[in-house]
Structures are given as structure tokens and as C-alpha cells.
Amino acid sequence: MSTARYRAFIAVAQHGSLSAAARALGVSQPTVSSQIATMERQSQIELFHRQGYRMSLTAAGHKLLTLAQKLLALEAEADFFLRDSGQLNQGELKIGAVGPFHVIEMVAAYRARHPGMQLSIRMGNSQQVLQDLEHYSTDVAVLAGLYERPELVVREYARHAIILFAHREHPLARHEQIEIDALQDQPLLLREHGSTTRAALETALRAAGVKPRTQLEIGSREAIREAVARGLGIGAVSEAEFIPDPRFKSLRIAGEPASTTTYVYCMRERAESLLVRSFLRAIEDEGSPRP
């Protein structure tokens, strides 16, 4: 079966209609319709549910989608290898990430070694980034949490202590470092559930038997910074992500009881591919695990 049919199938699955898929592929709608009809007729499997102009994957379609995405990813890598003789002078590397901080550092290290390569970054939450990797929409993924799955290869990139920051006029701002029990009954601003920074800090607080006042939950780093600037409480952030501001004072926690770790992921079956290995090698010196 031609890869053009797989491309049409993936486009319809992603865009939900024949017309949208045709626009994305730059072909006519009848062409896409014919390719999908041929696939279903030859396989005798219904790949899509039809509801007017809308099309959604059947259970069989979902299974085929992963295989088709894998097939096209491998085809692209083979074309890239043959075209470039394995020298990494041209081609594209696709990266998924939950935040910009470490991934930009990695991109800089990679571009220094392979200036001819094109890179793209797709941002999302942890679930979306992992899904993109597993569906071969990206080649590597950069995440702050550890996900141990047999189909994934994971490498630790960097570890950073969680620090606090308070308004300059806050009583704790007189110190460079505080004991964790100084947070007892203090108004602590927390990210949403699922935040790795929040999880690590809450674990350290429980271990120390410290109970701050956590009356305000905020869904972004930027909003927490503004809340701290208005004196609403104390913020917490990975040291690598702290941006100095004259309104704030950063505070280290004695003994560094809480930290976050950045990990790089790839699919196990692609761990030895030229493209993925080139990325992992480029970031080795840049991000060897840091205490």
C-alpha cells in the first residue's frame, strides 16, 4: 500500500474531515476520499465513523493510526539518512517539551553541533508530550517527571533544587536561606495538581511535618510571580526557572530537601536511530546530571 494513502488516513484522523485533510495535504478532496475508500475496501475494515461531514476513528482505526505514524516516521528517517549519507547536514528533528527552560538549552547545544539541521519544538502538558512521542509526532521528549514504561528509554538530564521567593518586604526576605519549618503557617502559593514542583515540595513538607497555609492554587508560573509581587504569599520554583526580579527575594531551603529533575525520552525502538542518537550525544556534555 502506498504511503500516500497512509498520509491521507493520518490527515483525516487528525483533522476530522475529508475537506480539512485535503487542505492540509494540498490535494483535492476526491483524492483523499478515494484513498480512504480504497484502504477500507481492500482491508474490509471500517476505519472511520461517519457523522455528516465529520469523521472519527473506529477502534480498528485507532490501532492503524499508531502503525501508520510509525511507518511514516521510519520512512522519513530512512530518506533523511540516504539523502544526507548519515552526516546530519540536513533534515528535521522534532522535540516535545512541557516547558522552555531546558529544551532551549538543549536546542542550542544541538545546533552548535549540527547547524544544518532544522528543529521544531511542540509544547504541551506531560500527557500530550508523551502521546506525541508514542504516536511518532516527535522524535524526543523533554519532561520534568519520571515515567517508567517498557516502550520508553529515559535519560536524566539535570536536577535542580526547589527554591522559594518572597516579596522584598516579607519578613523571611531578610534571610538568604531558611529552614523548612519556617514555612509553618506561612501562605504558600502552589501550582495546580500534577505540577512536579508542587509534588516535590509537598513531599518534603510532609516529611518535615510542616503545614503551611495553602489557600491559593495558581495554574501558571507567571501568575504566581504576580501574586508574590502583590504580597499574596510565597512562591516556589525550580532554581533553573527562577527569573530575578527587584520585587522578589529568592530563598534557599536548608539542606535542599526538594528538587525537580528533567528527563529526556525516546521510543525504545528508536533509541539507536541516527537522528535520536545525535540529539542524545549533543546534550550529554551540556546536561550531565547535576546535584
N, C-alpha and C positions, 0 to 999 in steps of 0.2 A: 504494500500500500504506500502511496506517495506521501512524503512529508507535508505536501501542500494540504492534503486532507486533514492531517493531524493539526496543522496550524489553523485551519478553518474550525475544527472541532474545539480547540482551546479558545479561540476568539469568541465563539458563540457561548461557551461555558462562562467566560469572563464577563462578557458584555450583555448577555441575556436575551439577545435577539439577533436575527439574521442581518437586519439592516445595520445595526451598530457594529457587528462583527465585520461586515463588508467595508464599512468606512474605516475601521481600524486597520484592516489589511490592504486597503487601497484597491479593492476589486469590486465587481458588481455583486449585487445581492443574489441574482440567479446562480452565479458561480458558487457562492458559499452554500446556497440551498442544495445545489446538485451534489456538492462534495459530502454534505451531511447525509443526504438521502442515499448516496452510493454506499457510504460506510454502514448505514443501518441495514440496507438491503443485502449487502454481501455478507454481513455478520449475522443477520437475522436477530439483531439485538436492538431494542429501543434505547437510545442514548439520551433522549430528551423528552420531558413532558411539555406539551404544547398547551398554552393558555392564551388564545388570541395570538398577538404578536410576541408575547413573552415565551421564553424557553428556559427550562430549568433541568438540571441533570437528574437522570434516574439513578438508582443505586449502581447499576452497571456503568453508567456514565461517569460517576464519581471515581470508580475504580480505574476506568480508562484514562481519566484526566491525569492522574499521577504518573501513569506509564507514558502517556504522550509527552508530558512536560519533561520527564526524564530522558526520553528519546531525543527530543529536540535540543536539550542541554548537551547531551553527549555528541550529537551531530555538530553543534556549534563549536564544541571544544575540538573535535576532530578536524573541522575546517580550519580553525584557528591554528592548530598545530601544523597542518600541511602547508598552509599559506605562508606561515612565518618560519618554517623549519625549526620550530621549537625555541626561537631566540627571544620571544616576548618583546618584539619591536612594535607590534600592533595587536589589536584585539580589545576585548572589554571584560572587565572584572566587576561583578555586581555584588554589593555589600548590603546586608541588612543590619540595622542597629536600633537600639532603644534610646540612645542619646548621642549628642555630637562630640562629647568631650574626648574620649579615647579614640573614636573612629577617625576623627580628623588627624590626630597624631599618627595613626596607622597609615592613613592615605598619604600623608607627607613622606613617611618612610618608604612606602611602596613606590611613589612617584620618583623619589630620588634614585631608585634602582632601575625602574622601568619607565622612563619618561614618555615613551611612545604609546604606552597602554592607556586606554580610556577607562575611567572608573565612574560608577554611579552608586549612589547611596540611597537606600529606601528606608525611611524612618517609620517606626511603629511601636506598639507595645510588645511585650515579650511574646505573647501568644501569636501575634501577627508575624513577628520576625521569624519565629520558629516555623510557622506554617509556610512562609515564603521559602525558607531553606528546604524544607521537606518536599515542597512542590517544584523545586528547581527553578524558582523565580529569582533566587540569589545564589551566589557561589559560596559565600561565607557569611556568618552572622556574629555580631558583637553584642553580648548580653551581660547584664550585671548579676544574674543568678545562675546557679549550677543546676543543670537539668541532665540527669544521668539516664540516657536512653541507649539501647543497644545499637540503634541505627546512626547514632551521632558520635563523632570524635570531638573531644573538648580539650582546649589548652588554656591554662591560666595565663593571663596577660599581665595584670597588675593588681596590687592590693593597696588600698588607701584607708587610713583611719577616718572615722567619722568625727567631725568637729562641730562645735556649736558656734552660733553667732548671735549677738545681742545688740540692742540699741546702745549707743555710746553712753547714755545716761542710766542704763540699767546697773543696779548695784554690783552684779557679777562682772561688769565690764572693767572693773578695776584690776582684774586678775588676767594673767596670761594663760593660766591653767587652773582647773578646778577639779576637785574630787567628784566622783559621780553622785555621791549623796547630797551634793549641793543643789541638785535638781529636785529634791524632795519638795513637793507642793509648789514648784515653780510652773508658770504657764508655758507649756511646751507645745510648739506648733508642729503638727505631724502631716506627712503626706498621706495619700489615700492608702487603703489596704492593698497589698500587693507590691508596694514600694519596698525595694531591698534595703534602702537606708532605714526606713521605718522598722522593718523586721529586725535588722541587726541591732538597732538601738534599743528596741523594746526587749529583746533577749538579754542585753546587758543590764538594763534597768531591773528586770525581774530577778536576775542572778544576784544583784546587789540589794534587793529588797527595797528599791526606791520607787516611790509613786509620785510622779509629777502631776500637775493638773493639765489634762489634755482635752480642753473643751473646744478646740478649734482644729478641724481637719481640712487641709487645703490641697487641691489637686495639681498644683504646679510649683516648680521652684521659684518662678518669677513672682507668683502671688505670695509665697512665703516670705520672700525678700521684702515685699511691700508691707506685709503685716508686721514684720520685725521693725521696719522703718517707722511704723506708726505706734510702736510700743505695745503691740498686742501679745507679745510673747517671745520666746527664744526659739530660733530655728536650728535645724541640724542638717548637715550636708556632708557628702564625701569631700575630703580635703582637696581632691583633684578638681572638684566642681565649684569650689568657693571662689567667688569673684569679689576682690576687695572693694570696699565702698566706705567713704568717710562717715557714713551714718552708722556703721556697724563696728563691732569689735569681735574678732574671732577668738574662740576659747578652746583650748585643747582639753581633753578629758584625761586625767592622770592614768597612766597605765594603758591607754588606748584600748579600752575593753570592747569597742565596737568598730568594725571595719566593713568595707564593701570590696568585692573582688570582681574584676572584669574578666570575662572568658570569651574566647573565640571558638566558634563551632563550624564544623563542616559535616557533610554526609560521609559516613564511613566508607562507602564505596567510591567516593571521590577524593579520599584523603591523599592518594598518590597521584592524582592528576597534575599535570604540569601547571595549570592555572592556579589551583588551590595551593600547591606546594610553594609556588612563587610568592604567594601572599604570606604564608606562614614563615617562610625563611626571611622575608623582608622585615617582619616585625619582631623577630627573635631578639635582636640586639636592642631594639627600641623598648621592648616591653617585657624583658625577663622579670619574673615575679619579684615584686618589691615588698620588703617588710614594712 
